[in-house]
Amino acid sequence: MSNRQVRDENKMRVVKIAQDLFIDEGVAVTSVNRIAKEAGLTPMSVYRYFGTKDGLVIAAWRDALAQFYEKFMERYARRSENLQTGFEKYVACMEEYTNAYTEFPKWYAYTREMLSYAMEENIETELNINDVFWQFTDREIPIPALIALREGIADGSIRPDIDIHMIYQILVNAYTGTNIYDGTKYAIDPVETLRTSSAIIANYIKNDT
C-alpha cells in the first residue's frame, strides 16, 4: 500500500470515528486526542491530516452529508425511472428522502449537534458548517423535487396555479425544520413529522381536475 493510500485510509477512519463520537458525546467535548486514540493514531497525525479540530469537524460533516445525498439519489433514481408524471416523481422524491433516513438512524441527532456547535463556536475555517449544510440541503437535495414540480405543471398533474418557488421553500423547511427544532419532549418523531409534511404538500399541489 502506498503512502497516499495509507494517508487516505487513515483520514477516512478518523472521519468515521469522529462522526460517531460527535453524535454520542457532542462536538465541543470530543477532543482530538480522544479521536486519535480511537483511531490508533497520534494527535499530531490528525492535525497533519486536517489542520485543526474544526477542519476535522467540517470534513466529518461533509462526508456525512455526501453519504446521505448519495443514498437518497440512489433510492430516488430507482423509484422514479418508470414514473410518468411530475406529480408521481415529486411524491417519490419526498418518500425516498424520508426512507433514506433508515440508512442514517442518528441523522437528526447529528444535524442538531452540528448546527448547535456552529452557533456556539467561532469556527475559523474556509468553509463553515452552515455553508456545507446548505450546499447539500438547499442546493442539491431538493433539486429533484423542484424538477418534478416543473414537470408536473407542464404535464398537468400539478395544479397550474401553484407557485413552485413557494413550494420549494416549504420543501426546504420540511427538510430542515425538524432538524433544528427539538420535539423530543413532546415525543414527536422527526421522520414522521417530515413524512406528514410531505403528504400534506402532495395533497395541496395535486391537480384533480
C-alpha positions as CSV (number, residue, x, y, z in Angstrom):
1,M,0.0,0.0,0.0
2,S,1.4,3.4,-1.0
3,N,1.9,6.3,1.5
4,R,-1.0,8.1,-0.2
5,Q,-3.3,5.1,0.3
6,V,-2.3,4.8,3.9
7,R,-3.0,8.5,4.4
8,D,-6.4,8.3,2.7
9,E,-7.3,5.2,4.7
10,N,-6.3,6.9,8.0
11,K,-8.2,10.1,7.2
12,M,-11.4,8.2,6.5
13,R,-11.0,6.1,9.6
14,V,-10.6,9.4,11.6
15,V,-13.7,10.9,9.9
16,K,-15.9,7.9,10.7
17,I,-14.7,7.7,14.3
18,A,-15.2,11.5,14.7
19,Q,-18.8,11.2,13.4
20,D,-19.7,8.6,16.0
21,L,-18.1,10.5,18.8
22,F,-19.7,13.8,17.8
23,I,-23.1,12.1,17.8
24,D,-22.7,10.2,21.0
25,E,-20.8,12.7,23.1
26,G,-21.1,16.1,21.3
27,V,-18.6,18.0,19.2
28,A,-17.4,20.5,21.8
29,V,-16.4,17.9,24.4
30,T,-14.8,15.5,22.0
31,S,-11.1,16.2,21.8
32,V,-8.7,15.5,19.0
33,N,-6.7,13.4,21.5
34,R,-9.8,11.1,22.1
35,I,-10.4,10.8,18.3
36,A,-6.7,10.0,17.6
37,K,-6.7,7.3,20.4
38,E,-9.8,5.6,19.0
39,A,-8.2,5.7,15.5
40,G,-4.9,4.3,16.7
41,L,-3.0,7.4,15.6
42,T,-1.2,10.2,17.3
43,P,-2.9,13.6,17.8
44,M,-0.2,15.1,15.6
45,S,-1.2,12.8,12.7
46,V,-4.8,14.0,13.0
47,Y,-3.7,17.7,13.0
48,R,-1.4,16.9,10.0
49,Y,-4.4,15.5,8.1
50,F,-7.0,18.2,9.0
51,G,-5.1,21.2,10.2
52,T,-7.3,21.9,13.2
53,K,-10.2,20.3,15.1
54,D,-12.6,22.5,13.1
55,G,-11.0,21.2,9.9
56,L,-11.9,17.7,11.1
57,V,-15.4,18.8,12.1
58,I,-16.0,20.1,8.6
59,A,-14.6,17.0,6.9
60,A,-16.8,14.7,9.0
61,W,-19.8,16.9,8.3
62,R,-19.2,17.0,4.6
63,D,-18.7,13.2,4.5
64,A,-22.0,12.5,6.3
65,L,-24.0,14.9,4.1
66,A,-22.4,13.3,0.9
67,Q,-23.3,9.8,2.1
68,F,-26.9,10.9,2.8
69,Y,-27.3,12.6,-0.5
70,E,-25.9,9.6,-2.4
71,K,-28.3,7.2,-0.7
72,F,-31.2,9.5,-1.3
73,M,-30.3,9.9,-5.0
74,E,-29.8,6.1,-5.4
75,R,-33.3,5.5,-4.0
76,Y,-35.0,8.2,-6.0
77,A,-33.3,7.2,-9.3
78,R,-34.6,3.6,-8.9
79,R,-38.0,4.7,-7.9
80,S,-38.6,7.4,-10.5
81,E,-37.2,5.5,-13.5
82,N,-40.6,4.4,-14.8
83,L,-42.9,7.1,-13.4
84,Q,-44.8,9.1,-16.0
85,T,-45.9,12.4,-14.4
86,G,-44.2,15.1,-12.5
87,F,-46.6,14.6,-9.6
88,E,-45.6,11.0,-9.3
89,K,-42.0,11.9,-9.3
90,Y,-42.5,14.6,-6.7
91,V,-44.2,12.1,-4.4
92,A,-41.5,9.5,-5.0
93,C,-38.8,12.1,-4.3
94,M,-40.3,13.1,-0.9
95,E,-40.9,9.5,0.1
96,E,-37.4,8.3,-0.8
97,Y,-35.9,11.3,1.0
98,T,-37.7,10.2,4.1
99,N,-36.9,6.5,3.5
100,A,-33.2,7.4,3.3
101,Y,-33.2,8.1,7.0
102,T,-33.3,4.3,7.6
103,E,-29.6,4.4,6.4
104,F,-28.8,7.1,8.9
105,P,-30.8,6.4,12.1
106,K,-28.8,9.1,14.1
107,W,-29.1,11.7,11.3
108,Y,-31.3,14.2,13.2
109,A,-29.2,14.0,16.3
110,Y,-26.0,14.6,14.3
111,T,-27.6,17.5,12.4
112,R,-28.8,19.2,15.6
113,E,-25.4,18.7,17.2
114,M,-23.6,20.2,14.2
115,L,-25.8,23.2,13.9
116,S,-25.7,23.9,17.6
117,Y,-21.9,23.7,17.5
118,A,-21.9,26.1,14.6
119,M,-23.9,28.6,16.6
120,E,-21.9,28.3,19.8
121,E,-18.4,28.2,18.4
122,N,-16.4,30.7,16.4
123,I,-15.3,28.3,13.6
124,E,-12.5,29.8,11.6
125,T,-12.4,27.6,8.5
126,E,-12.6,28.5,4.8
127,L,-15.9,26.7,4.5
128,N,-18.0,26.6,7.7
129,I,-20.6,24.2,8.9
130,N,-23.6,26.1,7.7
131,D,-22.1,26.6,4.3
132,V,-21.6,22.8,3.9
133,F,-25.1,22.1,5.3
134,W,-26.8,24.4,2.8
135,Q,-24.7,23.2,-0.1
136,F,-26.5,19.9,0.2
137,T,-29.8,20.7,1.8
138,D,-30.7,23.9,-0.1
139,R,-28.9,23.4,-3.5
140,E,-28.8,19.7,-4.1
141,I,-31.3,17.6,-2.1
142,P,-34.5,19.4,-3.1
143,I,-33.4,19.8,-6.8
144,P,-35.1,16.6,-8.0
145,A,-38.3,17.7,-6.3
146,L,-38.1,21.1,-7.9
147,I,-37.6,19.5,-11.4
148,A,-40.6,17.2,-10.7
149,L,-42.7,20.2,-9.7
150,R,-41.9,21.9,-13.0
151,E,-42.6,18.7,-15.0
152,G,-45.9,18.3,-13.1
153,I,-47.1,21.8,-14.1
154,A,-46.1,21.1,-17.7
155,D,-47.9,17.8,-17.9
156,G,-50.9,18.9,-15.9
157,S,-50.5,16.6,-13.0
158,I,-49.8,19.5,-10.6
159,R,-52.1,22.5,-10.3
160,P,-51.2,25.3,-12.7
161,D,-51.7,28.0,-10.1
162,I,-49.0,26.5,-7.8
163,D,-46.1,28.8,-7.1
164,I,-43.3,26.3,-7.4
165,H,-40.8,28.6,-5.7
166,M,-43.1,28.9,-2.7
167,I,-43.4,25.1,-2.6
168,Y,-39.6,24.8,-3.0
169,Q,-39.2,27.0,0.1
170,I,-41.7,24.8,2.0
171,L,-39.7,21.8,0.9
172,V,-36.5,23.3,2.3
173,N,-38.3,24.0,5.6
174,A,-39.7,20.4,5.7
175,Y,-36.2,19.0,5.0
176,T,-34.5,21.1,7.7
177,G,-37.0,22.3,10.2
178,T,-37.3,19.2,12.3
179,N,-33.6,19.0,12.5
180,I,-33.4,22.4,14.2
181,Y,-36.4,22.2,16.5
182,D,-36.2,19.5,19.1
183,G,-39.6,17.9,19.6
184,T,-38.4,15.1,21.9
185,K,-40.2,16.5,24.9
186,Y,-43.4,16.0,23.1
187,A,-42.4,12.5,21.9
188,I,-42.5,13.7,18.3
189,D,-40.7,11.5,15.8
190,P,-38.9,13.8,13.4
191,V,-39.0,11.4,10.5
192,E,-42.8,11.0,10.9
193,T,-43.1,14.8,11.1
194,L,-41.3,15.0,7.7
195,R,-43.4,12.3,6.2
196,T,-46.6,14.0,7.3
197,S,-45.4,17.4,5.9
198,S,-44.7,15.7,2.6
199,A,-48.2,14.1,2.4
200,I,-49.8,17.5,3.2
201,I,-47.9,19.2,0.4
202,A,-48.7,16.4,-2.1
203,N,-52.4,16.7,-1.4
204,Y,-52.2,20.5,-1.8
205,I,-50.5,20.5,-5.2
206,K,-52.2,17.6,-6.9
207,N,-54.3,18.6,-9.9
208,D,-57.6,16.6,-9.5
209,T,-59.4,18.3,-12.4
